Amino acid sequence: MTRATRAAAAFCLAVALATPSLAQFKGENLLVTMPPGFKVGHQGSRDGLNMQEWVPERETVENWSEIVTVQVFLGRRDLDPGQVLQKIRQQWLQACKGSPSTPIAAGETNGYPAATMLLRCPMLASTGKPETTMFRAIKGKDSFYMVQRAMRAAAAPEQVERMKQYLDSVSVCDSRSTTSPCPVLK
């Protein structure tokens, strides 16, 4: 999908690029890692939204086979993960006729409300290719976070499982909280 129609998602730059050289986490943090073999293809901040897009090392955000979009909606404590994903699903179904509808899985990650959704497009008009995208949305106490991993392909079951495992590892922590603690970096 085009950047305009892809889901609004959220990202915390310092955490996404966290390495063991950082002393410790401070405040609320999105915990997400760049997949091996990927690079930052785009990054920016605008109107309270921090965003990065990661693509395979030899690809671009304009021409990718796989992409991870990470976004942080700063201060948006009012957003609900399931409702946000429902809106995205509605936009997706309008943009891609013939998409199967999939349920939104709601739950928690590290004590934070979270939801996950898989969408498939048999043939995206703007690219002439199929697309499979999985989303993970998390409602933080300070901000709203979303990570999506997409493939310009009709993903095979093992590829969908790899996307799911990746998004299941995405979480939020808060150094100020005993119920949602951050990992200790060494």
C-alpha positions in Angstrom: 0.0 0.0 0.0 1.2 3.6 -0.5 2.6 5.4 2.5 -0.6 7.4 2.7 -2.8 4.3 2.9 -0.6 2.2 5.1 -1.5 2.1 8.7 -0.6 5.0 10.9 1.8 3.3 13.3 4.2 4.5 16.0 7.9 4.3 16.7 10.5 5.4 19.3 13.8 6.0 17.5 16.1 5.6 20.5 14.7 2.3 21.4 14.4 0.9 17.9 18.1 1.5 17.4 19.0 0.5 21.0 22.3 -1.3 21.4 24.0 -2.6 24.5 26.1 0.7 24.6 23.0 2.5 25.9 23.1 2.8 29.7 19.5 2.1 30.6 15.9 2.8 29.4 14.2 5.9 30.7 10.4 6.3 30.8 8.2 4.5 28.4 9.9 2.7 25.5 8.9 0.7 22.4 10.9 -2.5 22.3 11.4 -3.5 18.6 14.5 -4.6 16.7 15.4 -4.3 13.1 15.4 -7.7 11.3 18.8 -9.0 10.2 19.7 -7.8 6.7 17.5 -4.7 6.9 18.5 -1.0 6.9 16.7 2.2 7.6 15.0 3.3 4.4 13.1 6.3 5.7 12.8 8.1 9.0 11.0 11.2 10.0 9.0 13.1 12.6 5.9 15.2 11.9 2.9 16.4 13.9 3.6 14.2 16.9 4.4 11.1 14.8 7.8 9.5 14.8 8.3 7.0 12.0 10.9 4.7 10.5 10.7 2.2 7.6 13.1 -0.6 7.4 13.8 -2.5 4.1 16.2 -5.2 3.0 19.7 -3.8 2.5 19.5 -3.7 -1.3 16.0 -2.3 -1.5 14.3 1.1 -1.0 11.0 2.3 0.5 9.8 2.9 -3.1 10.8 -0.6 -4.3 10.7 -3.3 -1.6 9.9 -6.9 -1.3 9.5 -6.7 2.5 9.2 -3.7 4.8 8.8 -3.0 8.5 7.1 0.3 9.4 7.5 1.5 13.0 5.6 4.5 14.3 5.0 6.2 17.6 2.1 8.6 18.1 3.5 10.8 20.8 1.1 11.6 23.6 -1.8 9.6 22.0 -3.0 7.8 25.1 -6.6 8.0 23.8 -6.2 5.5 21.0 -7.5 1.9 21.4 -5.5 -0.8 19.6 -8.5 -2.8 18.4 -10.4 0.3 17.1 -7.3 1.6 15.3 -6.8 -1.8 13.6 -10.5 -1.9 12.7 -10.2 1.5 10.9 -7.1 0.2 9.1 -9.0 -2.9 8.0 -11.9 -0.8 6.6 -9.4 1.3 4.6 -7.6 -1.8 3.4 -10.8 -3.5 2.2 -11.7 -0.3 0.3 -8.3 -0.1 -1.3 -8.1 -3.8 -2.2 -11.2 -5.5 -3.4 -11.3 -9.2 -2.8 -9.3 -9.1 0.4 -10.3 -11.8 2.9 -11.4 -10.3 6.3 -9.5 -11.6 9.3 -10.2 -11.2 13.0 -8.3 -8.8 15.2 -6.6 -10.6 18.1 -6.7 -8.5 21.3 -4.6 -9.1 24.3 -1.7 -7.7 26.3 2.0 -7.3 26.1 4.0 -6.6 29.2 0.8 -5.3 30.9 -0.2 -3.0 28.0 -3.3 -3.4 25.8 -2.3 -4.7 22.4 -4.0 -6.0 19.2 -2.7 -7.9 16.1 -4.2 -8.2 12.7 -3.2 -9.9 9.4 -4.4 -8.5 6.0 -3.9 -10.0 2.6 -4.5 -8.3 -0.8 -4.6 -10.6 -3.8 -3.7 -7.8 -6.2 -3.0 -4.2 -5.1 -4.0 -1.9 -7.9 -1.2 0.6 -7.2 1.6 -2.0 -7.6 0.0 -4.8 -9.6 1.3 -7.2 -6.9 -0.2 -9.1 -4.0 0.5 -7.9 -0.5 0.4 -9.5 2.9 0.7 -7.2 6.0 0.6 -8.0 9.7 0.0 -5.2 12.3 0.7 -4.9 16.0 -0.8 -1.9 17.9 0.0 -1.2 21.6 -1.6 1.4 23.8 1.0 2.9 26.1 0.5 5.2 29.1 2.5 8.0 27.3 2.0 7.2 23.6 0.5 4.8 21.1 2.7 2.4 19.2 2.3 0.4 16.0 4.6 -1.8 14.1 3.7 -3.5 10.8 5.6 -6.0 8.7 4.6 -6.4 5.0 5.5 -8.5 2.0 4.7 -7.8 -1.6 3.7 -11.4 -2.1 0.9 -13.8 -1.2 2.8 -15.0 1.9 3.1 -18.7 2.5 2.1 -20.1 5.9 5.7 -20.2 7.1 6.2 -16.6 6.0 3.1 -15.5 8.0 4.4 -17.4 11.0 7.7 -15.5 10.7 5.8 -12.2 10.6 3.8 -13.3 13.6 6.9 -14.3 15.6 8.5 -11.0 14.8 5.5 -8.9 15.9 4.9 -11.1 19.0 8.4 -9.9 20.1 7.4 -6.2 19.9 6.5 -4.8 23.3 6.5 -1.6 25.4 8.2 -1.2 28.8 8.4 1.6 31.4 11.4 2.2 33.6 9.1 4.0 36.1 6.8 0.9 36.5 7.1 -2.3 38.4 4.3 -3.9 36.4 5.8 -3.1 32.9 9.5 -3.2 33.6 12.2 -2.6 31.0 15.0 -5.1 30.4 18.4 -4.2 32.0 21.0 -3.4 29.4 24.5 -4.5 30.1 
